[in-house]
C-alpha cells in the first residue's frame, strides 16, 4: 500500500513539472500544422499556423538545413515550388513571429517501389514453428531448459496423482 502511494506521488510530481513545458511548447513550435501535396513536379504547402506570413523551405538530403533548401514566401498561408525533380523532400515553415510549423515529408515523381505481386526473394519461410529466424545457442538452451522443466513438473504431478489414487 505504501509503495503505491509513493508511485502515485512521484507520478504527480513529474506531471506537475512537465505540464507547464507542454503548454509552452506549441508557442515555439507549431509542429505538424502543415499540409504538403505533390502533383507531378509541383509541390504545394498550406498552413494556418502563420497568420502573419512566413517562408517555407523544401529540403532534400543534400540540403538538410532550412537555409540550404529552396525557399518560397507564403501567400495567404500557402507556397508552391515548380519543376521539382523526383525524390523525397522535407518541408518546414518559418513564420514571421518566429514560430515554426512542420516538418512534413513528401515524395515527388515516380520513385521505384516494390510491387505487391513480387515474389519473396528468399521464398516462403515455412517449416516447424514458421522457421522465421535463426536462433542463437543461448535461446535454444533456454527453450530446452523450459521444456525439460515442464516435462519434469508434469512427471512429478503424474506420480503424485497416481500415488494418491492408490491410497484411496
VENRATA-V6654 format. One record per pair of residues at least 12 apart in sequence whose C-alpha atoms are under 8 Angstrom apart, sorted by the first residue. I is the first residue (numbers start at 1). GAP is how many residues later the second one is. If there is no record, write none. Layout:
# VENRATA-V6654
I|GAP / I|GAP
This chain:
# VENRATA-V6654
27|72 / 28|70 / 28|71 / 28|72 / 29|70 / 29|71 / 29|72 / 30|19 / 30|69 / 30|70 / 30|71 / 30|72 / 31|69 / 31|70 / 31|71 / 31|72 / 32|69 / 32|70 / 32|71 / 32|72 / 33|14 / 33|15 / 33|16 / 33|68 / 33|69 / 34|12 / 34|13 / 34|14 / 34|15 / 34|67 / 34|68 / 34|69 / 34|70 / 35|12 / 35|69 / 36|55 / 36|68 / 36|69 / 36|70 / 37|69 / 38|68 / 38|69 / 38|70 / 39|69 / 40|68 / 40|69 / 41|41 / 41|42 / 41|43 / 41|44 / 41|45 / 41|67 / 41|68 / 42|38 / 42|39 / 42|40 / 42|41 / 42|42 / 42|66 / 43|37 / 43|38 / 43|39 / 43|41 / 43|65 / 44|34 / 44|35 / 44|36 / 44|37 / 45|33 / 45|34 / 45|35 / 45|46 / 46|31 / 46|32 / 46|33 / 47|30 / 47|31 / 47|54 / 48|29 / 49|28 / 49|46 / 49|52 / 50|27 / 50|45 / 50|46 / 50|47 / 51|26 / 52|43 / 52|44 / 52|45 / 53|20 / 53|21 / 53|22 / 53|23 / 53|24 / 53|42 / 53|43 / 54|19 / 54|20 / 54|39 / 54|40 / 54|41 / 54|42 / 55|16 / 55|17 / 55|18 / 55|19 / 55|38 / 55|39 / 55|40 / 55|41 / 56|15 / 56|16 / 56|17 / 56|18 / 56|23 / 56|35 / 56|36 / 56|37 / 56|38 / 57|12 / 57|13 / 57|14 / 57|15 / 57|34 / 57|35 / 57|36 / 58|12 / 58|13 / 58|31 / 58|32 / 58|33 / 58|34 / 59|30 / 59|31 / 59|32 / 60|27 / 60|28 / 60|29 / 60|30 / 61|28 / 66|26 / 84|24 / 85|23 / 85|24 / 86|21 / 86|22 / 86|23 / 86|24 / 86|25 / 87|20 / 87|21 / 87|22 / 87|24 / 88|17 / 88|18 / 88|19 / 88|20 / 89|16 / 89|17 / 89|18 / 89|19 / 90|13 / 90|14 / 90|15 / 90|16 / 91|12 / 91|13 / 91|14 / 91|15 / 92|12
